[in-house]
Amino acid sequence: MTAAAKPQRREYVVSTTRLYAAPRERVFECWTRAEHLANWFAPGGFTIHSVEADARAGGTFQLVMRAPDGGEHQVRGRYREVSPPDHLVIDCRATDENGVERLDEVIRVSFASEGGGTRLTLRAVAGGEGPEAARMLGGMERGWSETLDRLGERANAKPTEK
């Protein structure tokens, strides 16, 4: 009798830098206040139905987003580091529409003043097992790009990729 093969864990890294015309305090605020997160923290075509955020070291956040196909995905996390308005480190987990955890992710974000605006640097390292995780990981770069575009809109600035 042979043991069932364990699903292979896959990991994906997204690193990107964006410039926003908004001051870094405003961009940082968009990452840490529920009323802002509700308007941008999802890729294009997704909507956010609920969000809670307690942006302090050890504080939690959770949100529910609805995909264009109607499926709901929950993202839960914990703020590991919060240093306003310089940087954030967030641990999070994403579940599929059935509540099954598919991905875990560590998001590191830094905010630097530049030319009257903000240079945002993001590094997200995510991993998961199975075909659903592989599909989600495969869309991670595009998803973060669209999400950061929405952040620029929320911060009342037009983002430019660097």
Z-matrix of the N, CA and C atoms (Angstrom, degrees):
N
C 1 1.453
C 2 1.530 1 108.55
N 3 1.288 2 115.94 1 130.73
C 4 1.463 3 120.29 2 -179.76
C 5 1.519 4 109.47 3 -106.79
N 6 1.305 5 114.73 4 147.18
C 7 1.464 6 120.10 5 178.11
C 8 1.524 7 109.05 6 -74.58
N 9 1.316 8 115.07 7 147.30
C 10 1.464 9 119.61 8 177.50
C 11 1.528 10 108.80 9 -65.08
N 12 1.317 11 115.08 10 141.12
C 13 1.463 12 119.86 11 179.58
C 14 1.529 13 109.62 12 -68.49
N 15 1.306 14 116.19 13 132.94
C 16 1.459 15 121.37 14 177.49
C 17 1.521 16 108.23 15 -75.14
N 18 1.352 17 117.28 16 135.73
C 19 1.470 18 118.70 17 178.19
C 20 1.519 19 110.34 18 -57.44
N 21 1.311 20 115.71 19 142.26
C 22 1.454 21 121.08 20 -179.32
C 23 1.522 22 110.51 21 -76.74
N 24 1.322 23 115.48 22 131.11
C 25 1.461 24 120.65 23 177.19
C 26 1.519 25 108.52 24 -79.41
N 27 1.318 26 115.08 25 133.77
C 28 1.461 27 121.26 26 178.06
C 29 1.514 28 108.14 27 -116.71
N 30 1.312 29 115.47 28 146.90
C 31 1.458 30 120.25 29 176.96
C 32 1.515 31 109.44 30 -129.41
N 33 1.318 32 114.42 31 153.18
C 34 1.456 33 120.86 32 179.49
C 35 1.523 34 107.66 33 -144.18
N 36 1.319 35 116.07 34 142.58
C 37 1.459 36 121.84 35 -179.93
C 38 1.524 37 108.87 36 -121.27
N 39 1.323 38 115.52 37 133.36
C 40 1.465 39 121.42 38 171.98
C 41 1.519 40 106.83 39 -118.39
N 42 1.315 41 116.23 40 125.61
C 43 1.469 42 122.49 41 173.89
C 44 1.517 43 107.13 42 -125.97
N 45 1.318 44 116.54 43 129.30
C 46 1.454 45 119.82 44 -179.29
C 47 1.518 46 109.83 45 -153.81
N 48 1.296 47 114.62 46 157.29
C 49 1.460 48 122.19 47 175.95
C 50 1.520 49 107.74 48 -128.68
N 51 1.320 50 115.49 49 137.32
C 52 1.458 51 121.39 50 177.50
C 53 1.514 52 109.60 51 -130.01
N 54 1.311 53 115.41 52 149.33
C 55 1.455 54 121.48 53 172.32
C 56 1.517 55 107.91 54 -110.28
N 57 1.347 56 116.12 55 131.45
C 58 1.451 57 122.08 56 177.53
C 59 1.521 58 108.30 57 -122.80
N 60 1.325 59 117.78 58 145.71
C 61 1.459 60 121.87 59 179.30
C 62 1.522 61 111.75 60 -74.39
N 63 1.297 62 118.67 61 -16.25
C 64 1.464 63 122.88 62 -178.28
C 65 1.527 64 111.21 63 -76.82
N 66 1.342 65 117.25 64 151.27
C 67 1.462 66 120.53 65 176.75
C 68 1.531 67 111.25 66 -64.79
N 69 1.321 68 116.13 67 151.89
C 70 1.467 69 119.17 68 -174.72
C 71 1.519 70 112.85 69 -62.51
N 72 1.330 71 118.79 70 -30.29
C 73 1.467 72 120.16 71 177.16
C 74 1.527 73 110.43 72 -61.48
N 75 1.319 74 116.77 73 -38.19
C 76 1.466 75 121.21 74 179.09
C 77 1.533 76 110.32 75 -69.74
N 78 1.320 77 117.37 76 -44.01
C 79 1.465 78 120.65 77 -179.75
C 80 1.530 79 109.67 78 -64.94
N 81 1.329 80 117.24 79 -42.45
C 82 1.470 81 121.28 80 177.00
C 83 1.526 82 110.29 81 -59.93
N 84 1.323 83 116.45 82 -44.57
C 85 1.467 84 121.66 83 179.06
C 86 1.532 85 111.17 84 -58.21
N 87 1.318 86 116.83 85 -37.48
C 88 1.470 87 120.58 86 178.96
C 89 1.530 88 111.79 87 -63.00
N 90 1.329 89 117.60 88 -26.19
C 91 1.472 90 122.76 89 178.58
C 92 1.521 91 112.73 90 -84.66
N 93 1.327 92 117.82 91 -16.13
C 94 1.459 93 118.70 92 -168.81
C 95 1.523 94 114.69 93 -120.89
N 96 1.309 95 119.05 94 -6.40
C 97 1.464 96 121.31 95 -179.37
C 98 1.517 97 110.30 96 -114.66
N 99 1.322 98 115.17 97 130.26
C 100 1.469 99 121.88 98 -175.30
C 101 1.519 100 112.43 99 -55.20
N 102 1.339 101 117.50 100 -40.64
C 103 1.461 102 119.06 101 -176.97
C 104 1.523 103 111.87 102 -65.05
N 105 1.314 104 118.05 103 -24.36
C 106 1.462 105 120.73 104 175.13
C 107 1.532 106 110.71 105 -85.46
N 108 1.327 107 116.99 106 -47.38
C 109 1.467 108 120.82 107 179.95
C 110 1.528 109 111.44 108 -53.64
N 111 1.316 110 116.77 109 -36.59
C 112 1.467 111 121.73 110 -178.91
C 113 1.518 112 113.02 111 -61.46
N 114 1.322 113 116.70 112 -17.75
C 115 1.458 114 120.76 113 -176.77
C 116 1.518 115 115.33 114 -105.68
N 117 1.330 116 118.21 115 -4.20
C 118 1.458 117 116.88 116 -176.78
C 119 1.527 118 115.54 117 -146.23
N 120 1.318 119 120.39 118 -19.67
C 121 1.467 120 120.90 119 -169.76
C 122 1.534 121 112.06 120 -80.59
N 123 1.331 122 116.10 121 63.04
C 124 1.465 123 123.11 122 176.89
C 125 1.519 124 107.96 123 -168.46
N 126 1.328 125 116.82 124 151.88
C 127 1.471 126 119.40 125 177.16
C 128 1.527 127 111.64 126 -66.89
N 129 1.330 128 116.10 127 166.66
C 130 1.453 129 122.22 128 177.46
C 131 1.520 130 111.84 129 -54.68
N 132 1.313 131 116.44 130 139.91
C 133 1.460 132 121.56 131 179.30
C 134 1.515 133 113.20 132 88.94
N 135 1.329 134 118.17 133 -18.72
C 136 1.463 135 122.06 134 177.94
C 137 1.522 136 108.87 135 -89.20
N 138 1.322 137 116.08 136 149.94
C 139 1.456 138 121.19 137 174.04
C 140 1.523 139 108.04 138 -121.53
N 141 1.316 140 115.57 139 153.97
C 142 1.461 141 120.50 140 -179.75
C 143 1.519 142 108.30 141 -108.38
N 144 1.343 143 115.22 142 127.95
C 145 1.460 144 120.40 143 -175.43
C 146 1.512 145 113.82 144 -100.76
N 147 1.301 146 118.09 145 -26.13
C 148 1.455 147 120.40 146 175.44
C 149 1.519 148 107.92 147 -156.81
N 150 1.320 149 115.03 148 149.11
C 151 1.461 150 120.03 149 178.13
C 152 1.528 151 108.87 150 -153.11
N 153 1.320 152 114.83 151 139.16
C 154 1.459 153 122.50 152 173.76
C 155 1.520 154 106.32 153 -132.67
N 156 1.337 155 116.89 154 141.10
C 157 1.460 156 120.47 155 -179.92
C 158 1.522 157 110.01 156 -146.70
N 159 1.323 158 115.65 157 128.75
C 160 1.457 159 123.71 158 174.95
C 161 1.527 160 105.89 159 -122.20
N 162 1.333 161 115.94 160 81.75
C 163 1.467 162 122.61 161 -169.50
C 164 1.520 163 112.36 162 -79.83
N 165 1.306 164 114.38 163 79.70
C 166 1.462 165 123.27 164 172.85
C 167 1.519 166 106.29 165 -147.53
N 168 1.313 167 117.94 166 156.82
C 169 1.466 168 119.83 167 179.07
C 170 1.525 169 108.99 168 -54.07
N 171 1.320 170 116.58 169 123.61
C 172 1.459 171 122.14 170 -177.14
C 173 1.515 172 113.75 171 90.03
N 174 1.328 173 117.71 172 -12.69
C 175 1.459 174 121.30 173 179.08
C 176 1.527 175 110.73 174 -72.18
N 177 1.309 176 116.68 175 158.96
C 178 1.461 177 121.29 176 -176.18
C 179 1.524 178 111.35 177 -112.32
N 180 1.325 179 113.80 178 163.18
C 181 1.454 180 120.12 179 169.93
C 182 1.515 181 107.17 180 -143.60
N 183 1.307 182 114.57 181 156.12
C 184 1.455 183 120.64 182 172.69
C 185 1.508 184 109.00 183 -154.06
N 186 1.309 185 114.72 184 147.43
C 187 1.454 186 119.86 185 176.17
C 188 1.509 187 108.97 186 -148.15
N 189 1.308 188 114.35 187 155.88
C 190 1.456 189 121.73 188 175.75
C 191 1.513 190 106.63 189 -120.01
N 192 1.341 191 115.76 190 124.40
C 193 1.459 192 119.98 191 177.42
C 194 1.520 193 109.50 192 -118.09
N 195 1.321 194 114.71 193 147.44
C 196 1.463 195 121.07 194 178.79
C 197 1.521 196 108.37 195 -108.17
N 198 1.332 197 115.19 196 128.01
C 199 1.463 198 122.12 197 179.33
C 200 1.529 199 109.58 198 -76.56
N 201 1.330 200 116.47 199 162.27
C 202 1.468 201 119.35 200 177.40
C 203 1.530 202 113.21 201 -56.56
N 204 1.344 203 118.02 202 -27.83
C 205 1.467 204 120.93 203 179.14
C 206 1.528 205 112.78 204 -83.88
N 207 1.349 206 117.20 205 1.88
C 208 1.459 207 121.49 206 178.16
C 209 1.514 208 114.41 207 95.88
N 210 1.343 209 118.25 208 -12.82
C 211 1.459 210 120.88 209 179.15
C 212 1.518 211 111.28 210 -67.96
N 213 1.325 212 116.23 211 141.61
C 214 1.458 213 120.26 212 178.86
C 215 1.516 214 110.20 213 -103.01
N 216 1.323 215 115.38 214 140.79
C 217 1.458 216 122.66 215 -179.98
C 218 1.521 217 108.05 216 -128.91
N 219 1.306 218 115.81 217 132.84
C 220 1.455 219 120.33 218 178.80
C 221 1.524 220 108.89 219 -105.30
N 222 1.324 221 115.29 220 138.04
C 223 1.454 222 121.76 221 175.47
C 224 1.524 223 106.17 222 -121.76
N 225 1.324 224 115.64 223 124.36
C 226 1.459 225 121.77 224 177.81
C 227 1.509 226 108.08 225 -123.00
N 228 1.316 227 115.51 226 146.02
C 229 1.443 228 117.07 227 -179.63
C 230 1.503 229 113.52 228 -160.19
N 231 1.325 230 112.43 229 -179.76
C 232 1.459 231 121.49 230 179.31
C 233 1.519 232 108.03 231 -136.88
N 234 1.316 233 115.41 232 133.57
C 235 1.454 234 120.29 233 173.92
C 236 1.527 235 107.57 234 -75.66
N 237 1.316 236 116.56 235 113.05
C 238 1.462 237 121.27 236 179.74
C 239 1.527 238 110.70 237 -81.06
N 240 1.333 239 116.63 238 -43.70
C 241 1.465 240 122.49 239 178.19
C 242 1.523 241 108.34 240 -135.79
N 243 1.324 242 115.51 241 135.96
C 244 1.466 243 121.51 242 176.67
C 245 1.526 244 106.52 243 -136.70
N 246 1.314 245 115.70 244 111.96
C 247 1.465 246 121.36 245 179.99
C 248 1.527 247 108.95 246 -130.97
N 249 1.365 248 116.42 247 86.06
C 250 1.457 249 119.66 248 -176.21
C 251 1.526 250 112.41 249 -66.55
N 252 1.289 251 119.58 250 142.40
C 253 1.460 252 127.83 251 -16.54
C 254 1.525 253 111.75 252 -97.25
N 255 1.348 254 116.79 253 35.04
C 256 1.464 255 121.33 254 -172.42
C 257 1.519 256 115.93 255 -90.12
N 258 1.339 257 117.44 256 -49.10
C 259 1.467 258 117.82 257 -177.06
C 260 1.525 259 112.63 258 -159.73
N 261 1.323 260 113.08 259 162.55
C 262 1.462 261 123.63 260 176.17
C 263 1.517 262 108.77 261 -136.45
N 264 1.327 263 116.08 262 147.10
C 265 1.460 264 121.88 263 166.77
C 266 1.523 265 105.58 264 -130.01
N 267 1.331 266 115.02 265 125.75
C 268 1.461 267 120.85 266 -175.00
C 269 1.526 268 109.15 267 -128.20
N 270 1.327 269 116.58 268 130.16
C 271 1.465 270 122.16 269 170.73
C 272 1.518 271 106.71 270 -97.90
N 273 1.336 272 117.28 271 133.41
C 274 1.460 273 117.57 272 177.63
C 275 1.522 274 111.88 273 -145.39
N 276 1.308 275 113.98 274 162.50
C 277 1.459 276 122.83 275 179.51
C 278 1.518 277 107.87 276 -134.04
N 279 1.330 278 115.35 277 136.99
C 280 1.463 279 120.89 278 179.46
C 281 1.517 280 109.51 279 -113.53
N 282 1.331 281 115.21 280 136.87
C 283 1.460 282 120.60 281 176.87
C 284 1.518 283 109.17 282 -115.23
N 285 1.327 284 115.03 283 156.65
C 286 1.459 285 119.48 284 177.65
C 287 1.524 286 109.82 285 -84.81
N 288 1.333 287 115.94 286 -174.93
C 289 1.467 288 120.46 287 -176.46
C 290 1.527 289 112.84 288 -64.44
N 291 1.333 290 117.82 289 -15.35
C 292 1.459 291 121.39 290 177.83
C 293 1.526 292 112.44 291 -96.65
N 294 1.337 293 117.13 292 4.43
C 295 1.452 294 120.89 293 179.24
C 296 1.519 295 114.34 294 82.43
N 297 1.332 296 116.93 295 9.09
C 298 1.467 297 121.03 296 179.62
C 299 1.528 298 109.07 297 -85.58
N 300 1.332 299 115.81 298 126.88
C 301 1.461 300 119.29 299 179.04
C 302 1.525 301 109.69 300 -65.69
N 303 1.338 302 115.36 301 127.16
C 304 1.457 303 121.17 302 -177.74
C 305 1.516 304 113.57 303 -112.50
N 306 1.340 305 116.68 304 -35.11
C 307 1.460 306 120.64 305 -176.12
C 308 1.514 307 111.07 306 -137.16
N 309 1.327 308 114.63 307 148.54
C 310 1.456 309 120.33 308 165.01
C 311 1.521 310 106.00 309 -121.41
N 312 1.317 311 116.55 310 147.64
C 313 1.455 312 120.06 311 -172.50
C 314 1.525 313 110.09 312 -148.22
N 315 1.318 314 115.95 313 142.84
C 316 1.457 315 122.26 314 170.68
C 317 1.524 316 105.95 315 -115.03
N 318 1.325 317 115.51 316 123.95
C 319 1.462 318 122.19 317 -177.46
C 320 1.527 319 108.07 318 -114.01
N 321 1.311 320 115.91 319 123.40
C 322 1.462 321 122.03 320 176.51
C 323 1.524 322 107.47 321 -115.61
N 324 1.328 323 115.48 322 126.37
C 325 1.455 324 120.52 323 -177.45
C 326 1.523 325 108.38 324 -131.09
N 327 1.334 326 115.84 325 131.21
C 328 1.462 327 119.68 326 173.29
C 329 1.521 328 108.82 327 -120.87
N 330 1.321 329 115.03 328 151.27
C 331 1.457 330 123.09 329 -175.82
C 332 1.525 331 107.37 330 -128.28
N 333 1.317 332 117.38 331 123.88
C 334 1.464 333 121.61 332 179.82
C 335 1.522 334 109.10 333 -130.21
N 336 1.313 335 115.62 334 138.12
C 337 1.463 336 119.73 335 175.49
C 338 1.517 337 108.89 336 -70.77
N 339 1.328 338 114.90 337 135.97
C 340 1.465 339 119.63 338 178.59
C 341 1.518 340 109.34 339 -153.70
N 342 1.321 341 115.61 340 121.09
C 343 1.467 342 120.65 341 175.44
C 344 1.510 343 114.61 342 53.33
N 345 1.308 344 118.36 343 37.78
C 346 1.459 345 121.26 344 -179.36
C 347 1.515 346 113.58 345 83.28
N 348 1.309 347 117.54 346 -3.62
C 349 1.458 348 121.95 347 179.41
C 350 1.518 349 110.93 348 -124.30
N 351 1.325 350 115.45 349 -150.54
C 352 1.465 351 121.57 350 -175.67
C 353 1.514 352 110.98 351 -133.09
N 354 1.315 353 115.31 352 132.52
C 355 1.465 354 121.72 353 169.51
C 356 1.531 355 105.71 354 -98.74
N 357 1.321 356 115.97 355 114.90
C 358 1.457 357 122.61 356 177.89
C 359 1.519 358 107.83 357 -101.30
N 360 1.323 359 116.85 358 129.62
C 361 1.466 360 121.88 359 175.33
C 362 1.516 361 107.21 360 -118.93
N 363 1.316 362 115.79 361 124.89
C 364 1.459 363 122.11 362 -178.27
C 365 1.519 364 109.61 363 -120.81
N 366 1.325 365 115.89 364 137.26
C 367 1.463 366 122.48 365 170.85
C 368 1.521 367 106.07 366 -133.96
N 369 1.316 368 115.77 367 117.27
C 370 1.463 369 122.36 368 179.88
C 371 1.520 370 108.53 369 -118.73
N 372 1.323 371 116.13 370 125.86
C 373 1.461 372 122.19 371 177.83
C 374 1.521 373 106.50 372 -116.92
N 375 1.326 374 116.00 373 116.51
C 376 1.465 375 120.83 374 -177.01
C 377 1.516 376 110.25 375 -124.27
N 378 1.306 377 114.95 376 153.47
C 379 1.460 378 120.07 377 177.59
C 380 1.512 379 111.09 378 -151.27
N 381 1.303 380 114.77 379 160.49
C 382 1.450 381 120.68 380 178.81
C 383 1.514 382 110.41 381 -176.09
N 384 1.322 383 116.02 382 173.59
C 385 1.457 384 122.52 383 -178.73
C 386 1.522 385 110.61 384 -121.78
N 387 1.316 386 115.63 385 150.15
C 388 1.451 387 121.26 386 173.79
C 389 1.511 388 113.95 387 90.56
N 390 1.339 389 116.04 388 170.85
C 391 1.465 390 120.82 389 -175.04
C 392 1.527 391 114.01 390 -66.00
N 393 1.326 392 118.57 391 -34.90
C 394 1.464 393 120.14 392 179.20
C 395 1.530 394 110.05 393 -66.30
N 396 1.326 395 116.96 394 -41.61
C 397 1.470 396 120.51 395 177.13
C 398 1.523 397 109.79 396 -63.60
N 399 1.319 398 117.19 397 -41.38
C 400 1.469 399 120.56 398 179.72
C 401 1.527 400 110.28 399 -60.84
N 402 1.328 401 117.32 400 -40.37
C 403 1.461 402 121.47 401 178.61
C 404 1.530 403 110.23 402 -65.11
N 405 1.318 404 116.54 403 -44.72
C 406 1.459 405 120.59 404 -179.61
C 407 1.529 406 110.81 405 -65.24
N 408 1.319 407 116.86 406 -42.87
C 409 1.462 408 120.74 407 178.60
C 410 1.527 409 110.78 408 -63.85
N 411 1.326 410 116.87 409 -36.78
C 412 1.454 411 121.23 410 179.84
C 413 1.522 412 112.85 411 -63.13
N 414 1.315 413 117.17 412 -25.39
C 415 1.461 414 120.95 413 179.35
C 416 1.518 415 113.74 414 -99.77
N 417 1.328 416 116.33 415 6.78
C 418 1.457 417 120.20 416 -173.35
C 419 1.525 418 113.88 417 -64.35
N 420 1.305 419 117.93 418 -44.37
C 421 1.467 420 119.70 419 -178.12
C 422 1.526 421 110.84 420 -63.19
N 423 1.321 422 116.04 421 -47.51
C 424 1.463 423 119.63 422 178.38
C 425 1.525 424 110.44 423 -63.59
N 426 1.331 425 116.37 424 -41.88
C 427 1.457 426 120.40 425 -179.65
C 428 1.515 427 112.57 426 -60.30
N 429 1.336 428 116.93 427 -45.16
C 430 1.461 429 119.53 428 177.88
C 431 1.527 430 110.71 429 -66.01
N 432 1.311 431 117.95 430 -38.56
C 433 1.462 432 120.39 431 179.27
C 434 1.529 433 110.46 432 -60.51
N 435 1.322 434 116.67 433 -47.87
C 436 1.463 435 120.64 434 179.30
C 437 1.526 436 111.15 435 -65.29
N 438 1.328 437 116.58 436 -39.30
C 439 1.458 438 121.04 437 179.86
C 440 1.522 439 110.79 438 -63.82
N 441 1.329 440 116.59 439 -43.95
C 442 1.466 441 119.90 440 179.52
C 443 1.528 442 111.68 441 -69.10
N 444 1.339 443 118.05 442 -28.90
C 445 1.464 444 120.39 443 171.75
C 446 1.531 445 109.67 444 -61.43
N 447 1.331 446 115.80 445 -44.18
C 448 1.466 447 120.36 446 -179.77
C 449 1.528 448 110.90 447 -65.93
N 450 1.333 449 117.16 448 -35.05
C 451 1.460 450 120.48 449 175.58
C 452 1.525 451 109.58 450 -59.48
N 453 1.319 452 116.94 451 -44.70
C 454 1.461 453 120.52 452 178.84
C 455 1.514 454 112.12 453 -58.62
N 456 1.332 455 115.90 454 -40.73
C 457 1.462 456 119.82 455 177.56
C 458 1.524 457 110.48 456 -63.86
N 459 1.317 458 117.05 457 -41.85
C 460 1.464 459 121.61 458 -178.44
C 461 1.527 460 111.10 459 -67.77
N 462 1.306 461 116.70 460 -37.56
C 463 1.464 462 120.57 461 -179.45
C 464 1.528 463 111.33 462 -79.40
N 465 1.352 464 116.02 463 9.12
C 466 1.467 465 122.51 464 -179.50
C 467 1.512 466 111.76 465 59.10
N 468 1.312 467 115.08 466 41.21
C 469 1.465 468 120.21 467 179.75
C 470 1.514 469 108.57 468 -142.63
N 471 1.295 470 116.56 469 150.60
C 472 1.451 471 121.11 470 175.57
C 473 1.521 472 107.39 471 -93.57
N 474 1.359 473 118.04 472 116.57
C 475 1.462 474 119.08 473 -178.25
C 476 1.521 475 111.37 474 -75.66
N 477 1.310 476 115.03 475 152.40
C 478 1.459 477 121.36 476 171.36
C 479 1.518 478 106.99 477 -129.65
N 480 1.324 479 116.61 478 134.68
C 481 1.465 480 119.91 479 177.97
C 482 1.501 481 109.61 480 -77.37
N 483 1.298 482 116.37 481 144.02
C 484 1.459 483 122.19 482 179.74
C 485 1.495 484 108.17 483 -117.61
